[in-house]
Amino acid sequence: MDIRITYAIDPKLNHDCDKIHIDSYEMQEVVLPPDRQGVRQKAIHIVVHGRNFKAVAQPLRVMVGKEQVQFLRIAPDERSVEGILTHIPEEGATVDMILGDQDHARHPATFKREMLRRIK
């Protein structure tokens, strides 16, 4: 399957392509609820913005580098997804969105540590 690199599309254009399109993404450090032993762990909350993020029979997956985003939730308007990463991505990791064997899109900007909003 081919990987498409996606770029932001001017919203004024009447663009009705039904393929996944990634406009941007943002990451923020968060603290998860305590586990059974009462230990709190830091994680990364990621939000990916774009269009055509559909909940269909084939699962939608988001990968940052080699790590799959957990607890993925698609917004009702299908213009964003959010979830949790348990580790900080490696420098240069790509953000990929995969819809089974139907579509695979990648955001052109790779991850840089300064993009991560840290807890103060």
JOQUINOR-V163736 format. One line per field, one symbol per residue. ss: DSSP state (H for helix, E for strand, C for the rest). psi: psi as a letter, one per 20 degrees, with the letter a starting at -180 (. if undefined). burial: # if it has 16 or more other C-alpha atoms within 10 Angstrom, else .. Layout:
BEGIN
ss->???
psi->???
burial->???
END
This chain:
BEGIN
ss->CCCEEECCCCCCCCCCCCCCEEEEEEEEEEECCCCCCCCCCEEEEEEEEEECCCCCCCCEEEEECCEECEEEEECCCCCEEEEEECCCCCCCCCEEEEECCCEEEEECCCCCHHHEECCC
psi->pqpppqqpppihqnokpjqppogrqqqpprpqqqahjjppqqapppppqcrknqoagpqpqppocipppqlpppqhjkjqqqappiqpqqpjqqoqppncjhqoqpphprpphihpoqp.
burial->.....#.............######.#.#.............############.....######.####.#.#....#######..##...#######...######..#....#....
END
